[in-house]
Amino acid sequence: MGHQLLGTLPDPGLWTAVVQLIEDRADVDMVAAAVSHAAEQSMIDASQDATVQHAFYLVAKIPLAARENDFEGALAHIGIPVPNAPMLTDVVSGMMEAIDASTRQSRTRSD
């Protein structure tokens, strides 16, 4: 059997507090504030992740590519492979392929 190296698991303390608020039927504003607080460090950590950075880059570039006369060519230019006259699913699939390729190239992986 194979083994999976997990590394350091995040401290669930702040998320435990969120669950407790939900169980206690707390006001939605209190739950939202607790979720925001619990997610803050995860978002800070994710901002340093090369894969997350590339995904945000592509999300920002896709609307710009849509403005071009050659949408497929503009997507190809930013590394998103799509067929002619792509549908939304083609763009999403191509984006995932581009993200996977970028992750393999950078040789970094995260959750």
C-alpha positions in Angstrom: 0.0 0.0 0.0 1.1 3.6 -0.6 1.4 6.2 2.0 0.4 9.9 1.8 2.5 12.5 3.5 0.2 15.2 4.8 2.7 17.5 6.4 1.4 19.9 9.1 -2.3 20.0 9.4 -3.9 23.4 10.0 -5.1 24.2 13.5 -8.9 23.7 13.5 -9.4 26.0 16.5 -10.9 28.9 14.6 -13.0 26.6 12.5 -14.2 24.7 15.6 -15.5 28.1 16.8 -17.4 28.6 13.5 -19.0 25.1 13.9 -19.9 25.9 17.4 -21.6 29.2 16.4 -23.6 27.3 13.7 -24.6 24.6 16.2 -25.7 27.4 18.6 -27.8 29.0 15.9 -25.9 32.2 16.2 -26.8 35.3 14.2 -25.6 35.1 10.6 -23.4 38.2 11.0 -21.6 36.5 13.9 -21.0 33.3 11.8 -19.9 35.4 8.8 -17.4 37.3 10.9 -16.0 34.1 12.4 -15.6 32.5 9.0 -13.8 35.6 7.7 -11.5 35.5 10.7 -10.8 31.7 10.3 -10.1 32.0 6.6 -7.8 35.0 6.9 -4.6 33.0 7.4 -5.5 30.5 4.7 -5.9 33.4 2.3 -2.6 34.9 3.3 -0.9 31.6 2.8 -2.6 31.0 -0.5 -1.4 34.4 -1.8 2.1 33.0 -1.7 1.2 29.8 -3.6 2.4 29.8 -7.2 -0.5 27.7 -8.4 -3.1 30.1 -6.8 -1.2 33.1 -8.3 -1.4 31.5 -11.8 -5.1 30.7 -11.4 -5.8 34.3 -10.5 -3.7 35.5 -13.4 -5.8 33.4 -15.8 -9.1 34.5 -14.3 -8.0 38.1 -14.8 -6.8 37.5 -18.4 -9.8 35.5 -19.7 -12.2 38.6 -19.9 -9.4 40.5 -21.7 -9.0 37.6 -24.2 -12.8 37.7 -24.7 -12.5 41.3 -26.0 -10.1 40.1 -28.8 -11.3 39.3 -32.3 -9.5 35.9 -32.1 -10.7 34.6 -28.7 -9.2 31.2 -29.2 -5.8 32.7 -30.2 -5.9 35.1 -27.2 -6.6 32.2 -24.9 -3.8 30.1 -26.5 -1.4 33.1 -26.0 -2.0 32.9 -22.2 -1.7 29.2 -22.2 -5.3 28.0 -22.2 -5.9 25.4 -24.9 -9.4 25.4 -26.4 -11.1 24.2 -29.6 -12.6 26.5 -32.2 -15.7 28.3 -30.9 -15.2 27.1 -27.3 -18.0 26.7 -24.9 -17.8 27.6 -21.2 -16.8 24.1 -20.4 -14.0 24.2 -22.9 -12.6 27.3 -21.3 -12.9 25.9 -17.8 -11.3 22.6 -18.9 -8.5 24.5 -20.7 -7.9 26.7 -17.7 -7.5 23.6 -15.5 -5.1 22.1 -18.0 -3.1 25.4 -18.0 -3.0 25.4 -14.1 -1.9 21.8 -14.0 0.8 22.4 -16.5 2.0 25.5 -14.6 2.1 23.4 -11.4 4.1 20.7 -13.0 6.5 23.2 -14.5 7.1 25.0 -11.1 7.4 21.7 -9.4 5.4 22.9 -6.4 2.2 21.5 -5.1 -0.1 22.5 -2.3 -3.6 21.7 -1.2 
